[in-house]
């Protein structure tokens, strides 16, 4: 199982100027991937901006949005943004995408929170078309270069429709920030849908979890704040899963390896750059 690390772009009051150095340090440490957390209605750095900064300051590490809220964006605009990030990175971007569950994240006029599943299905077709170099609108393609690349697509969600969407249009599945025992049924649901769709090989299965090794209390508080809009019960639960010491991190790694995750991305709950080396000493 590969081990990636998140960028703290959605930590409240993140010191945004740290993000380029964070990305470079994570690459130097040997992590497989840099991930971002994406929401609009929360103070932080937009996931596309954080990924662009990481693309410009790294050369080998993978880049992954876990997860970007697709239906809040006009599809052609997002496809072009992502094509640019991918080109800057030299083809290292993977798009992790989901529907979004909070109405206040849908800030663009005409892109409301209803019908997001159908809209995402249409949007994925648009992304693929743009990345393929097909004409859009007035007969031109808005892509970055003539060297078109289909960006790998990893889809998040925890319902049967998501599993079918993965099998129909994706390359894999990314789970939510919950324990491995809760993720295991979704992994199996994706595997089943993949087989039933007649897809060859296996879907890429990605897991995510939070950690805070320098200041665990601050990390739990940050995660609680991030999820508080969903209610105190969920915020209490997710913040309680934050790994704050080596033993807890190792347990989480073992648990996700045990359910067959291909990659685990450990998302920072603070913007303390020293947590990169602390985590590396435990898992790499």
C-alpha positions in Angstrom: 0.0 0.0 0.0 1.3 3.4 -1.0 1.4 6.2 1.6 0.6 9.8 0.6 0.2 13.0 2.6 -2.2 15.8 2.4 -1.6 19.6 1.9 -3.2 21.6 4.8 -5.1 23.8 2.4 -8.4 23.4 4.3 -7.0 23.9 7.9 -8.6 27.0 9.3 -6.2 29.9 9.3 -3.7 27.9 7.3 -0.6 29.9 6.6 -0.9 29.7 2.8 2.6 30.8 2.2 3.8 27.4 3.6 2.1 25.4 0.9 4.8 25.4 -1.7 7.5 24.5 0.8 5.2 21.8 2.4 4.8 20.2 -1.0 8.6 20.2 -1.7 9.3 18.8 1.8 6.7 16.0 1.4 8.3 15.0 -2.0 11.8 15.0 -0.4 10.5 12.8 2.4 9.3 10.1 0.0 5.6 10.2 0.1 3.7 8.8 -2.9 1.2 11.6 -3.4 0.2 15.0 -2.2 -3.6 15.4 -1.6 -5.9 18.3 -1.1 -9.2 18.7 0.7 -11.8 20.8 -1.3 -14.7 23.0 -0.1 -15.8 26.5 -1.0 -17.8 27.6 2.0 -14.9 27.3 4.5 -11.8 29.5 5.0 -8.8 27.9 3.2 -6.9 27.7 -0.1 -8.8 26.4 -3.1 -7.8 22.9 -3.9 -6.9 23.8 -7.5 -4.7 26.7 -6.3 -2.9 24.4 -3.8 -2.4 21.7 -6.4 -1.0 24.3 -8.8 1.5 25.5 -6.2 2.5 21.9 -5.5 2.9 21.2 -9.2 5.3 24.1 -9.6 7.5 23.2 -6.6 7.8 19.4 -7.1 8.9 17.1 -9.9 8.0 13.5 -9.1 5.3 13.2 -6.4 1.7 12.5 -7.4 -1.0 15.1 -7.1 -4.5 14.2 -6.1 -7.7 16.1 -5.1 -9.4 14.1 -2.4 -11.9 15.3 -3.1 -12.8 18.2 -5.3 -16.5 19.1 -5.5 -17.2 18.8 -9.3 -20.7 20.1 -9.7 -19.9 23.4 -8.1 -17.8 24.2 -11.2 -18.7 24.9 -14.8 -17.4 21.8 -16.5 -15.3 23.4 -19.2 -13.7 25.8 -16.8 -12.7 23.0 -14.4 -11.5 20.8 -17.2 -9.2 23.6 -18.4 -8.0 24.4 -14.8 -7.1 20.8 -14.3 -5.4 20.4 -17.7 -3.2 23.4 -16.8 -2.2 21.9 -13.4 -1.5 18.5 -15.1 0.6 20.2 -17.8 2.6 22.2 -15.2 3.2 19.0 -13.2 4.3 17.0 -16.2 1.3 14.6 -16.1 1.2 13.9 -12.3 -2.4 14.9 -11.5 -5.2 12.5 -10.6 -8.6 14.0 -10.2 -10.5 12.9 -7.1 -14.0 14.2 -7.4 -17.3 14.0 -5.5 -20.8 15.6 -5.5 -20.6 17.8 -2.4 -23.1 17.7 0.4 -23.5 21.3 1.6 -25.7 23.8 -0.2 -23.5 26.7 0.7 -20.6 25.3 -1.4 -22.7 25.9 -4.5 -21.9 29.6 -5.0 -21.8 29.8 -8.8 -25.1 31.1 -10.3 -26.9 28.3 -12.1 -24.9 25.5 -10.4 -27.1 24.7 -7.4 -27.2 21.6 -5.1 -30.0 19.8 -7.0 -29.4 17.1 -9.6 -25.7 16.9 -8.9 -25.4 13.2 -9.8 -26.8 13.7 -13.3 -24.8 16.9 -13.7 -21.6 15.1 -12.7 -22.2 12.4 -15.2 -22.5 15.0 -17.9 -19.5 16.9 -16.6 -17.3 13.9 -16.7 -18.1 13.5 -20.4 -17.1 17.2 -20.9 -13.9 16.8 -19.0 -13.0 13.8 -21.2 -13.8 15.7 -24.3 -11.7 18.7 -23.4 -8.8 16.5 -22.4 -9.2 14.6 -25.7 -8.7 17.9 -27.6 -12.3 18.0 -29.0 -13.7 21.4 -30.1 -15.8 23.3 -27.5 -18.2 26.1 -28.1 -16.9 28.2 -31.0 -14.9 25.3 -32.5 -11.7 25.5 -30.6 -10.3 23.4 -27.8 -9.5 25.2 -24.6 -6.8 22.7 -23.5 -3.3 23.7 -22.7 -1.2 21.9 -25.3 -1.6 19.6 -28.2 -0.3 16.7 -26.0 -3.7 15.8 -24.6 -3.8 13.5 -21.7 -6.8 11.8 -20.0 -6.4 12.7 -16.3 -7.1 9.6 -14.1 -10.5 10.0 -12.4 -11.1 8.7 -8.9 -14.7 9.2 -7.6 -15.8 9.6 -4.0 -19.2 8.8 -2.4 -20.7 6.1 -0.3 -23.8 5.0 -2.2 -24.5 2.4 -4.8 -24.9 5.1 -7.5 -21.3 6.2 -6.8 -20.0 2.6 -7.2 -21.7 2.3 -10.5 -20.3 5.7 -11.6 -16.8 4.4 -10.8 -17.4 1.3 -12.9 -18.9 3.2 -15.8 -16.7 6.3 -16.0 -13.9 6.2 -13.5 -10.5 4.7 -12.7 -11.1 4.1 -9.0 -12.7 5.1 -5.8 -11.8 7.3 -2.8 -13.4 6.8 0.5 -14.3 9.4 3.1 -12.4 10.2 6.3 -13.9 7.3 8.4 -12.3 4.2 9.9 -11.4 1.2 7.7 -14.2 -1.0 9.1 -16.7 1.6 7.7 -14.9 1.9 4.4 -14.6 -1.9 3.7 -18.2 -2.3 2.5 -17.7 0.6 0.0 -14.5 -1.0 -1.3 -16.4 -4.2 -1.8 -19.3 -2.4 -3.5 -16.9 -0.8 -5.9 -15.2 -4.1 -6.7 -18.6 -5.7 -7.4 -19.8 -2.9 -9.6 -16.5 -3.1 -11.5 -16.9 -6.8 -12.2 -20.5 -6.5 -13.2 -19.6 -3.7 -15.6 -17.1 -6.1 -17.3 -14.2 -3.8 -16.6 -10.7 -5.4 -16.8 -8.3 -5.3 -14.0 -9.2 -3.7 -10.6 -10.3 -0.3 -9.5 -7.8 1.9 -7.7 -8.9 2.1 -4.1 -7.8 5.1 -2.1 -8.4 5.8 1.6 -7.9 9.0 3.6 -7.4 9.7 7.3 -6.4 12.6 9.5 -3.3 12.9 11.7 -1.7 15.6 14.0 1.6 14.5 15.6 2.8 17.9 16.9 -0.3 19.3 18.6 -3.0 16.7 18.7 -5.5 18.9 20.6 -5.2 21.6 17.9 -5.5 19.0 15.2 -8.7 17.6 16.7 -10.1 21.0 17.2 -9.4 22.0 13.6 -11.1 18.8 12.2 -14.0 19.3 14.5 -14.4 22.9 13.3 -14.3 21.7 9.6 -17.1 19.2 10.1 -19.1 21.3 12.6 -21.5 22.5 10.0 -22.7 18.9 9.6 -23.7 18.7 13.3 -21.9 18.0 16.5 -22.3 14.2 16.3 -20.4 13.9 13.0 -17.9 16.5 14.1 -17.2 14.7 17.3 -16.9 11.4 15.5 -14.5 12.5 12.8 -12.3 14.6 15.1 -12.1 11.5 17.3 -10.4 9.6 14.5 -7.4 11.9 14.2 -4.2 10.0 14.9 -2.0 11.9 17.3 0.8 9.4 18.0 2.9 6.8 16.3 0.9 3.8 17.6 -2.4 5.3 16.3 -0.9 6.0 12.9 0.5 2.5 12.5 -2.9 1.1 13.5 -4.6 3.1 10.9 -2.1 2.0 8.2 -2.5 -1.6 9.1 -6.3 -1.4 9.1 -6.5 0.1 5.6 -3.9 -2.3 4.3 -6.0 -5.0 5.7 -9.1 -4.1 3.6 -7.1 -3.8 0.4 -6.5 -0.1 0.0 -4.0 0.6 -2.8 -3.1 4.0 -1.2 -3.7 5.7 2.1 -3.4 9.5 2.1 -2.9 10.9 5.6 -4.3 14.4 5.7 -2.7 16.9 8.2 -5.0 18.5 10.8 -2.6 21.3 11.4 -0.2 23.3 9.1 2.9 22.4 11.2 5.6 21.5 8.6 7.4 19.4 11.2 4.5 16.9 11.0 5.8 15.9 7.6 9.1 14.5 9.0 7.3 13.1 12.1 4.9 11.2 9.9 7.7 10.0 7.5 9.6 8.5 10.4 6.6 6.4 11.3 5.3 5.2 7.9 8.1 5.4 5.3 
